[in-house]
């Protein structure tokens, strides 16, 4: 049994996949959707100007579709996993390009390294997209909801930011 099979991690991965599936469904029903989500072992929270009835409908549909085998709904291209993968790989690529430049090692910054750093970072950004999706699919989400159930959905406005909390049980 690996770390990703531990009950706590499995709960988070299920909720994370459920969050993504809900956002996918919302994006097909809400024009110009602008929402951010955050998952934990008790459910997930959506931040953005959403109608509570629409969130309830989307969450119910998303869970149904996951149960019907649409596991691809659990992966989202704008997930933090993809962003972190992109940030990490582009930073390392740029750092290596500058560090491996054969210029004057005593120079504080090697301006001649900038084109190589840009090329390396761009290549890393292109490569990181599919890698981030793969990491998300295998490690940070799951499209297998198991016994996941919606416990409650509540809405609240925090300092002008509308939040919807989707509590789950497993």
QUITA-V907762 format. One line per field, one symbol per residue. ss: DSSP state (@ for helix, = for strand, . for the rest). burial: I if it has 9 or more other ideal C-beta (glycine too) atoms within 8 Angstrom, else O. A space follows every 50 residues. Layout:
ss: ???
burial: ???
This chain:
ss: ..@@@.@@@@@@@@@@@@@@@@@@@@@@@......=====..=====... .@@@@@@@@@@@@@@@@...@@@@.....@@@@@@@@@@@@@@@@@@@@. ..........@@@@@@@@@@@@@@@@@@@@@@@@@@@@@@........== ========..=========.
burial: OOOOOOOOIIIIIIIIIIIIIIIIIIOOOOOOIOIOIOIOOOIIIIIIOI OIOIIIIIIIIIIOIIOOOIIOIIIIOOIOIIIIIIOIIIIIIIOIIIOO IOOOOOOOOIOOIOOIIIIIIOIIIOIIIOIIIOIIIOOOIIIOIOOIOI OOIOIOOOOOOIIIIIIIOO
